[in-house]
Every structure is written in structure tokens, then in C-alpha cells.
């Protein structure tokens, strides 16, 4: 399909995009698109299907990333994810928060981690009012296990049982109703309600009453990789759960890779209320720095917020799902 190569802040991105493409033997974005088409892939559409409100730069970033992965001959999906990260990184605006944190490479590495067998359970630690977690989970549920021997379990863990039930019902997930015993510290499963009979039902959605129950849910599912949201309850739930669980996992000698989605210069809940430009980091960003092994830039859900940090117009949570999906597609195409 012929699409004009036009996207947001194109003039500020092209130098590094072309450098990444040329380094991998690809002339320009048009050739990258042709490479994808010849392999029977449409990363542009995959991105659009993952989060319908994503920007054009996100769609073209996945075209570039997939072309690099195809050119490298990445028959293993985890390797393809890392190669896609090279393409994503090339879209970072120089000098931006996203560029400084190397979030393009970070997204590639996170997707690779989810596609490797040692990762057993991935959690979206997000506000259940944010559909971006669902968007990311849907793509992972559809795609990740096509290339894994042991299926990856994927859960949503957020504040509020009614909200968890609603988002499960809308998206076809399985709602897990829990009750936490505050005297014994035990988590009890009251019932599980699947709202579909397809791959989406394999995504379990939990609603917690507070941080203690949220941490207990993490232990119950033996989560070894998670990403926090930055939506309505970041200081009340997502970041405290990740931080507390991280401490407990370290003490227990168990692995846990924590990703902080969001935050950036001057964004959300200033600790000093001064808006001191680059010197001032929002409270959600500060909390993420306390527990994370990798920190992304911008919102878990809102494309414009990620774009503002110098990256792509797509939320971090759907970006996780899109990167996994594209990596799996590359591997399947090369293994035909």
C-alpha cells in the first residue's frame, strides 16, 4: 500500500532515522516499507490497530524497526524485538528525555524479555480507568505465545474491584475477584469470571482495595516483570505496589524486573510546586526512579504525553503490546 511518509517532527528525526537505516543497509523509510511489504508485514497497520489514537510517527517507527529486524534476519522473536528497538530509538528527538533514557532500546529490550522463556508472568500495574493497559495486554495475549514454548501469563493489577470487573467485561478478560485478610496477610480468590472464550480470556484482571492487597496479588501470580501506569492512582497504588513488591522480592532472593512507565521533566504532581523546568521532575517520575530497573518517558496511556518527552505518539502500555506483536510477526515471516 502506498502511503506518504509524513509524520510529526519529521525534520527533527530524519538524521538519526536515516543513520540507523543506512547502518543496516537500508536506504530510506520508503525502502524500509518495501522490505516489510515483501515479507508480508504491515507494521504501520499493526501499530494503528494496537492503539487507534496513535500518531503517524509511531506507525512509521515500527515500519523502520521491523525492516531492520528483517534485514538482520532475526528468526528469533526476542532478537527481533531488540532490533525493532533500534528503529524505535532512531525516532527519539536528540536531547530529549526519551533520548537521554534510551527508551526506544528499552522498549525493544522489554519486549524481548517478555518473549524469552525465563519470564513467566507480566503485569500491567495500571489504573483500571486507563484502557491503554488493556490495549497492551490484548496484543500480548494474541501474539506472545505464538513463539513461546511455555505460555506467558499476562495480568492487569489495578485499584478498584468494580473497575477491574468492568474493564474485564468490555475487553473479554477474566475478572478475578479477591478478598485480602488483613489479619493474616493472606489473599483469597473469591471467584474467576471469564468474559470470552478466546485468547483474551487468558488475561487475568485483578482489582485491589489498597497497596497491601495489590502486593499480595503480585505474589499470588509470581510476577517477574511489570510496568507501572501513570494514570489516576500512581501515588496511591501503582508505584507503591511496585516499590514494595521490589523490596520483598529482593529480600526473598527472587527476580523481579520493574519498569516505570511515564514521568518526565515538569510533568505531573510537582514535589516542590515550582515548575522549575528541566531541574524539576514530577512526583510520579521521582517515584518511578525509586523502584525501576528501566524507566520510560511520558504517559502509560496518552500518546501526546509520550510525544512531549521526545519519543513517539503512542502510550507506553500499548507500545509494549505493539513491539511484542511486531517482533512475533517478523519471526514468523522469516521462519516460513
C-alpha positions as CSV (number, residue, x, y, z in Angstrom):
1,X,0.0,0.0,0.0
2,X,1.3,3.4,-1.0
3,X,1.3,5.8,2.0
4,X,3.0,9.2,2.1
5,X,5.9,9.2,4.6
6,X,4.8,12.1,6.7
7,X,4.9,12.3,10.5
8,X,5.2,14.6,13.5
9,X,8.5,16.5,13.9
10,X,9.9,14.7,10.9
11,X,12.7,17.3,10.3
12,X,14.0,16.8,13.9
13,X,14.1,13.0,13.5
14,X,15.2,12.2,10.0
15,X,19.0,12.5,10.5
16,X,19.1,9.7,13.1
17,X,16.5,7.6,11.4
18,X,18.5,7.6,8.1
19,X,21.7,6.8,10.1
20,X,20.0,3.8,11.7
21,X,18.6,2.6,8.4
22,X,21.9,3.1,6.5
23,X,23.8,1.3,9.1
24,X,21.6,-1.7,8.4
25,X,21.9,-1.5,4.6
26,X,18.5,0.3,4.1
27,X,18.4,3.5,2.0
28,X,15.4,5.3,3.5
29,X,11.9,4.8,5.0
30,X,10.4,4.0,1.6
31,X,12.8,1.1,1.2
32,X,12.1,0.0,4.8
33,X,8.4,-0.1,4.0
34,X,9.0,-2.1,0.8
35,X,11.1,-4.6,2.8
36,X,8.1,-5.1,5.2
37,X,5.7,-5.4,2.4
38,X,7.8,-8.1,0.6
39,X,7.8,-10.1,3.9
40,X,4.0,-9.8,4.0
41,X,4.1,-7.5,7.0
42,X,2.3,-4.2,7.7
43,X,3.7,-2.8,11.0
44,X,2.0,0.6,10.2
45,X,-1.3,-1.1,10.5
46,X,-0.3,-3.3,13.5
47,X,0.5,-0.1,15.4
48,X,-2.7,1.6,14.4
49,X,-4.7,-1.5,15.4
50,X,-3.0,-1.6,18.8
51,X,-3.9,2.0,19.8
52,X,-6.3,3.7,17.4
53,X,-5.3,7.2,18.5
54,X,-1.6,6.7,18.0
55,X,0.4,9.3,15.9
56,X,1.9,8.8,12.5
57,X,5.4,8.8,13.8
58,X,4.7,5.7,15.9
59,X,3.4,3.8,12.9
60,X,6.5,4.7,10.8
61,X,8.8,3.9,13.7
62,X,7.5,0.3,13.7
63,X,8.0,0.1,9.9
64,X,11.6,1.2,10.4
65,X,12.1,-1.2,13.3
66,X,10.6,-4.2,11.6
67,X,12.6,-3.5,8.4
68,X,15.8,-3.5,10.5
69,X,14.8,-6.8,12.1
70,X,14.0,-8.4,8.8
71,X,17.3,-7.2,7.3
72,X,19.2,-8.6,10.2
73,X,17.4,-12.0,9.6
74,X,16.0,-12.2,13.2
75,X,14.3,-15.6,13.2
76,X,14.0,-15.5,17.0
77,X,11.3,-13.2,18.2
78,X,13.3,-11.9,21.2
79,X,16.1,-10.9,18.8
80,X,13.6,-9.3,16.5
81,X,12.3,-7.2,19.4
82,X,15.8,-5.9,20.2
83,X,16.3,-5.0,16.6
84,X,12.9,-3.2,16.5
85,X,14.2,-1.2,19.5
86,X,17.0,0.2,17.3
87,X,14.3,1.6,14.9
88,X,12.3,3.0,17.8
89,X,15.3,4.6,19.3
90,X,16.1,6.4,16.0
91,X,12.8,8.3,16.3
92,X,13.9,9.9,19.6
93,X,14.5,13.7,19.3
94,X,18.1,14.4,20.2
95,X,18.5,16.0,23.6
96,X,15.0,14.9,24.8
97,X,14.1,13.0,27.9
98,X,13.3,10.0,25.7
99,X,16.7,10.2,24.0
100,X,18.5,10.5,27.3
101,X,16.8,7.4,28.8
102,X,17.2,5.4,25.5
103,X,13.6,4.4,25.8
104,X,13.4,3.1,22.2
105,X,16.1,0.5,23.0
106,X,14.4,0.0,26.4
107,X,11.1,-0.9,24.7
108,X,12.8,-3.4,22.5
109,X,14.6,-5.0,25.4
110,X,11.4,-5.2,27.4
111,X,9.5,-6.9,24.6
112,X,12.5,-9.3,24.2
113,X,12.3,-10.1,27.9
114,X,8.6,-11.0,27.5
115,X,9.4,-13.3,24.6
116,X,12.1,-15.2,26.4
117,X,11.1,-18.3,28.3
118,X,12.5,-17.2,31.7
119,X,9.8,-14.6,32.0
120,X,6.7,-16.3,33.3
121,X,4.3,-13.6,34.3
122,X,4.0,-10.0,33.1
123,X,1.8,-7.4,35.0
124,X,0.4,-4.1,33.9
125,X,0.3,-2.2,37.1
126,X,-2.1,0.4,36.0
127,X,-5.2,2.4,36.8
128,X,-8.2,0.5,35.6
129,X,-9.7,3.6,34.2
130,X,-6.9,3.5,31.6
131,X,-7.7,1.4,28.5
132,X,-4.1,1.6,27.4
133,X,-3.2,-1.3,29.7
134,X,-6.0,-3.3,28.1
135,X,-4.7,-2.4,24.6
136,X,-1.2,-3.6,25.5
137,X,-2.5,-6.8,27.1
138,X,-4.7,-7.7,24.2
139,X,-1.8,-7.6,21.7
140,X,0.4,-9.7,24.1
141,X,-2.4,-12.2,24.6
142,X,-2.9,-12.5,20.9
143,X,0.8,-12.8,19.9
144,X,3.4,-13.6,22.5
145,X,2.6,-17.3,22.9
146,X,2.8,-18.0,19.2
147,X,6.6,-18.2,19.6
148,X,7.0,-19.3,23.2
149,X,7.2,-22.9,24.5
150,X,5.8,-22.0,27.9
151,X,2.9,-19.6,27.7
152,X,3.5,-16.1,29.1
153,X,0.9,-15.2,31.7
154,X,-0.4,-11.6,31.5
155,X,-2.3,-9.8,34.2
156,X,-3.7,-6.4,35.0
157,X,-3.5,-5.3,38.6
158,X,-5.2,-2.0,39.5
159,X,-7.1,-0.2,42.2
160,X,-10.8,-1.0,42.5
161,X,-12.8,-4.3,42.1
162,X,-15.7,-2.8,40.2
163,X,-13.4,-1.1,37.7
164,X,-11.5,-4.4,37.2
165,X,-14.8,-6.2,36.5
166,X,-15.9,-3.6,34.0
167,X,-12.6,-3.5,32.1
168,X,-12.7,-7.3,32.0
169,X,-16.2,-7.4,30.7
170,X,-15.6,-4.8,28.0
171,X,-12.3,-6.4,26.8
172,X,-13.2,-10.1,27.2
173,X,-10.6,-10.7,30.0
174,X,-11.1,-12.9,33.1
175,X,-12.0,-11.0,36.2
176,X,-10.5,-12.4,39.3
177,X,-12.4,-11.3,42.5
178,X,-10.2,-11.4,45.5
179,X,-10.5,-10.7,49.3
180,X,-7.5,-9.8,51.3
181,X,-7.3,-10.9,55.0
182,X,-5.6,-8.0,56.8
183,X,-5.1,-10.1,60.0
184,X,-3.2,-13.0,58.3
185,X,-1.9,-11.2,55.2
186,X,-3.5,-14.0,53.0
187,X,-5.1,-13.4,49.6
188,X,-8.3,-15.4,48.9
189,X,-9.7,-15.9,45.4
190,X,-13.5,-15.5,45.7
191,X,-14.3,-16.3,42.0
192,X,-13.0,-16.1,38.5
193,X,-15.3,-14.9,35.7
194,X,-14.1,-15.2,32.1
195,X,-15.8,-12.7,29.7
196,X,-14.8,-14.5,26.5
197,X,-13.5,-17.9,25.4
198,X,-10.6,-16.7,23.2
199,X,-7.0,-15.7,23.9
200,X,-8.2,-12.5,25.7
201,X,-9.7,-14.7,28.5
202,X,-6.2,-15.8,29.3
203,X,-5.6,-12.2,30.6
204,X,-6.5,-12.1,34.3
205,X,-7.7,-8.8,35.6
206,X,-7.4,-8.1,39.4
207,X,-8.9,-5.2,41.4
208,X,-7.3,-4.4,44.7
209,X,-8.6,-2.3,47.6
210,X,-5.2,-1.0,48.6
211,X,-1.5,-1.4,48.2
212,X,-1.2,-4.4,50.6
213,X,-3.7,-6.4,48.5
214,X,-2.0,-5.2,45.3
215,X,1.3,-6.6,46.5
216,X,-0.4,-9.9,47.6
217,X,-1.8,-10.2,44.1
218,X,1.7,-9.8,42.6
219,X,3.0,-12.6,44.9
220,X,0.0,-14.8,44.1
221,X,0.8,-14.6,40.3
222,X,4.6,-14.7,41.0
223,X,5.0,-11.7,38.7
224,X,8.6,-11.3,37.5
225,X,8.2,-8.4,35.1
226,X,5.8,-5.4,35.4
227,X,5.2,-1.9,34.1
228,X,3.6,0.8,36.1
229,X,0.9,3.1,34.7
230,X,1.0,6.8,35.4
231,X,-2.7,7.5,35.4
232,X,-5.2,8.4,38.1
233,X,-3.6,6.5,41.0
234,X,0.1,6.5,40.6
235,X,1.0,7.8,44.0
236,X,-1.8,5.7,45.7
237,X,-1.3,2.4,44.1
238,X,0.9,1.7,41.0
239,X,4.3,3.0,42.2
240,X,3.9,1.9,45.9
241,X,2.9,-1.6,44.8
242,X,5.9,-1.9,42.5
243,X,8.3,-0.5,45.1
244,X,7.0,-2.6,48.0
245,X,7.0,-5.8,45.8
246,X,10.5,-5.0,44.6
247,X,11.8,-4.8,48.2
248,X,10.1,-8.0,49.2
249,X,11.4,-9.9,46.1
250,X,14.9,-8.7,46.7
251,X,14.7,-9.9,50.3
252,X,13.4,-13.3,49.1
253,X,16.2,-13.6,46.6
254,X,13.7,-13.8,43.7
255,X,14.0,-12.0,40.3
256,X,11.7,-9.0,39.5
257,X,12.3,-6.5,36.7
258,X,10.3,-3.3,37.3
259,X,9.6,-0.9,34.5
260,X,8.3,2.6,35.3
261,X,6.1,3.9,32.5
262,X,5.9,7.7,32.4
263,X,7.1,10.8,34.1
264,X,9.4,13.3,32.6
265,X,10.6,16.9,33.1
266,X,7.9,19.1,34.6
267,X,5.1,16.5,34.4
268,X,2.5,15.5,37.0
269,X,2.5,16.3,40.7
270,X,5.4,18.6,41.3
271,X,7.0,17.8,44.6
272,X,8.2,21.4,45.0
273,X,5.3,23.0,43.1
274,X,7.8,25.3,41.4
275,X,7.7,24.0,37.8
276,X,11.4,24.6,37.6
277,X,11.8,23.4,34.1
278,X,14.4,20.7,33.5
279,X,15.6,20.8,37.1
280,X,12.1,19.7,38.4
281,X,10.8,16.2,38.0
282,X,7.2,15.4,38.7
283,X,6.4,13.2,41.7
284,X,5.4,10.2,39.5
285,X,8.7,10.4,37.7
286,X,10.5,10.6,41.1
287,X,8.6,7.5,42.4
288,X,9.5,5.6,39.2
289,X,13.2,6.3,39.8
290,X,12.9,4.7,43.2
291,X,11.9,1.2,42.1
292,X,12.5,0.9,38.4
293,X,15.1,-1.2,36.5
294,X,14.2,0.7,33.4
295,X,12.3,4.0,33.1
296,X,10.4,5.1,30.1
297,X,9.2,8.7,29.3
298,X,5.7,10.1,29.2
299,X,2.4,8.5,29.8
300,X,1.4,4.9,30.0
301,X,-1.7,5.7,28.0
302,X,-1.7,9.2,26.4
303,X,0.1,9.4,23.0
304,X,0.6,13.2,23.3
305,X,2.4,12.8,26.6
306,X,4.9,10.3,25.3
307,X,5.4,12.6,22.2
308,X,6.1,15.5,24.5
309,X,9.0,13.6,26.0
310,X,10.6,13.4,22.5
311,X,9.5,9.9,21.7
312,X,6.5,8.5,19.8
313,X,2.8,9.3,19.8
314,X,1.7,6.1,21.4
315,X,1.2,5.2,25.1
316,X,3.8,3.1,26.7
317,X,1.5,0.3,27.6
318,X,0.1,-0.2,24.1
319,X,3.7,0.2,22.8
320,X,4.7,-2.9,24.8
321,X,2.0,-4.9,23.1
322,X,2.8,-3.5,19.7
323,X,6.5,-4.3,20.0
324,X,5.8,-7.8,21.0
325,X,3.3,-8.2,18.1
326,X,5.7,-6.8,15.5
327,X,8.6,-9.0,16.8
328,X,6.5,-12.1,16.6
329,X,5.3,-11.2,13.1
330,X,8.9,-10.7,12.0
331,X,10.0,-14.1,13.4
332,X,7.0,-15.9,11.9
333,X,7.7,-14.3,8.5
334,X,11.4,-15.4,8.5
335,X,10.6,-18.9,9.7
336,X,8.1,-19.7,6.9
